[in-house]
Amino acid sequence: MVRMTDTTVALASLPNLRDLGGWPAHNGSRTRPGVVYRSEAPALAAPEDVAALAEVLGITDVVDLRLPEETEHRPLPEALRARVRYHHVPFAVEVPPHELEQHAPGDGVTATELGRFYVWMAQRNVAALGQALTHLAQAEGAALVHCAVGKDRTGLTAATALLAVGAPEDAIVADYASSDAPMRAVIPRHDPALTAQDVPHDAGLQAPAEAMRFLLAALRERHGDPRAYLDEVDPGGGVRAALRQRLLDHP
């Protein structure tokens, strides 16, 4: 799946930052660049990159999907928080033990198991997803959505937003999988106990396309169409309409 425009954002200290623009969507439209960005947490960003989020990218709203203890440990830089509307929408991410796969010590998570986690997260965070999409749709300027490393909670939110504007599944998978390469740089910064060499051995540290395909297939099996899941996230359809109005560049 090829984007019509290059929406790479070159901020060296935020390697998993990118624009959600450029993807094909509803009725021949494309997602508009410069409206929604997705990223890892900006807490570890260099000061000049923190400044660029507001001054260059025009970000006015930040949607933080992390748990309270994560935000306390690594808060949004004050230089950015003072300039944006901050929306804290914590996602549930602690899977009950009986739903986890059993691993021998040292075994990594498989792409299928990561996909199962995304299915669980989609079921558990319906209300939070609705809130996150509402903030993206109602942002004053550009919006940034992030979690810790920017691939799981942020990946689910971005996938749901792309579903909401009619993006094809190949585009949703491609956007998610774009987080894979940056993980070699992001993971060791997030967890100093890990190195770039650990990432290829554990799909849980990666963004494998198969995991997102698993989620979309599960939504199709449960709802008949992955987009029907949005009837739970946005029962009245108002958020989807606002998001399409804001995010789509109609031909």
Secondary structure, 3 states (H helix, E strand, C coil): CCCCCCCECCCCCCCCCEECCCCECHHHCEECCCCEEEECCHHHCCHHHHHHHHHCCCEEEEEECCCHHHHHHCCCCHHHHCCCEEEECCCCCCCCHHHCCCCCCCCCCCHHHHHHHHHHHHHHCHHHHHHHHHHHHCCCCEEEEECCCCCCHHHHHHHHHHHHCCCCHHHHHHHHHCCCCCHHHHHHHHCCCCCCCCHHHCHHHCCCHHHHHHHHHHHHHHHCCHHHHHHHHCCCCHHHHHHHHHHEECC
